[in-house]
Amino acid sequence: MKKPVYLDYAATTPVDPDVAAAMMECLTLDGVFGNPASRSHGYGWQAEAAVEKARREVAELINCDPREIVWTSGATESDNLAIKGAVSGKPNAHIVTSCIEHKAVVDTCAWLETQGCQVTWLKPDRTGAVTPSQVEEALTDNTVLVSLMMVNNELGSCTDVAAIGSVLRERGVLFHVDAAQAAGKILIDLKQMFVDLLSLSAHKVYGPKGIGALYVRRDPAVRVEAQIHGGGHERGMRSGTLPTHQIVGMGRAFALAREKLAEECRHIEALRKRFLDQLEPLPGVSLNAVDKSGARVPGILNLSFAGVEAESLMLGLREIAVSSGSACASATMAPSFVLKGIGLSDEQAHRALRFSLGRFSTAEEVDFAASQVIKTVEALRSVRRPPAQGR
Ligand SMILES: *Cc1c(COP(=O)(O)O)cnc(C)c1O
């Protein structure tokens, strides 16, 4: 059977063949398999050198010092380390976040609420934007941390991190940014933005699953309390033997992302336009969370189809792999909390599908997807209202 067309790059990406090749060299006896913490022999030194090269590659993509990179198991762990680590020992800490963050942030903040922290859940506008003045108004004397995502995983909308960072630096409040969907897709220059903590993941950028990083600013120095204790790796912030092959994969993936960023952006923007142009003749299609002024990444399109349930549409679209809500939420039938968070009704949220494009997407795939969508939506609409008599 032919595989369905993959249009779910926001859920995860395939590992780039270059990345897979680099990882393969760090596994077997003839490769760089040593423990990077082994100081007494060349196996360890070689592995350490590979890990430090990857650290530089990750740092280069976001323009920071390699010493500001802490390896983790992914953006979920980075979010946990950043948020729990920043408020640790401050039981009355006030945190500001939004109600459309990734679950890794939402659930961490909700758990901290049960531990005595106070959380303000900002409501973004229709485009998914949280404004600097909204953030500023939420600050209190007890505010320790603001946590906001740079690019939303369901909507593709962008947060004005630079402007919000300036407000927070003035007020002496820590700023954590989840950049899992932003890295490799938009420019992140940490020399130009006041961000203190920033979460990254490899598998959204053509690297392997199970590896990520947390940027922890050195100047001014930011302290995060370790959440995993052990051998004192990563300057005590995250213990555990470093997975050399995973780290090398993330490094290579981030180096590739840096090289390809501009070209890839153009490629995906062109495919996005091609897809939307073909859907143009179909009535009742709306692009969620997008207006003319709003910043967005090209790869994520959240579309609602009037009169058509997303679940039925997905069943009809067996030859395309897409997602309704976020991948984590799609096991349940509850409407996406992100779409509700930008003001969509339950009904509207149930009619939304996310199409996400990436490095390996082609014009043929987009054409096929558009024709399948049109065919399926029209078929579903024609059976929508069965005759009143019958049975
Ligand atoms: C995917 C994603 C995460 C989780 O990253 P993992 O590496 O899978 O743990 C966190 N935040 C955002 C915005 C994401 O898109």
The ligand as an SDF file (V2000), in Angstrom:
LIG
                    3D

 15 15  0  0  0  0  0  0  0  0999 V2000
    6.7480   19.3710   20.3920 C   0  0  0  0  0  0  0  0  0  0  0  0
    6.6870   20.4940   21.3450 C   0  0  0  0  0  0  0  0  0  0  0  0
    7.0770   20.3380   22.6750 C   0  0  0  0  0  0  0  0  0  0  0  0
    7.5210   19.0190   23.2390 C   0  0  0  0  0  0  0  0  0  0  0  0
    8.7890   18.6630   22.7480 O   0  0  0  0  0  0  0  0  0  0  0  0
    9.3460   17.1870   22.9950 P   0  0  0  0  0  0  0  0  0  0  0  0
   10.7630   17.2990   22.5360 O   0  0  0  0  0  0  0  0  0  0  0  0
    8.5190   16.2880   22.1420 O   0  0  0  0  0  0  0  0  0  0  0  0
    9.2400   16.8910   24.4410 O   0  0  0  0  0  0  0  0  0  0  0  0
    7.0180   21.4380   23.4960 C   0  0  0  0  0  0  0  0  0  0  0  0
    6.5930   22.6300   23.0390 N   0  0  0  0  0  0  0  0  0  0  0  0
    6.2040   22.8130   21.7730 C   0  0  0  0  0  0  0  0  0  0  0  0
    5.7550   24.1520   21.3350 C   0  0  0  0  0  0  0  0  0  0  0  0
    6.2320   21.7500   20.8840 C   0  0  0  0  0  0  0  0  0  0  0  0
    5.8240   21.9360   19.6300 O   0  0  0  0  0  0  0  0  0  0  0  0
  1  2  1  0
  2  3  1  0
  2 14  2  0
  3  4  1  0
  3 10  2  0
  4  5  1  0
  5  6  1  0
  6  7  2  0
  6  8  1  0
  6  9  1  0
 10 11  1  0
 11 12  2  0
 12 13  1  0
 12 14  1  0
 14 15  1  0
M  END
$$$$
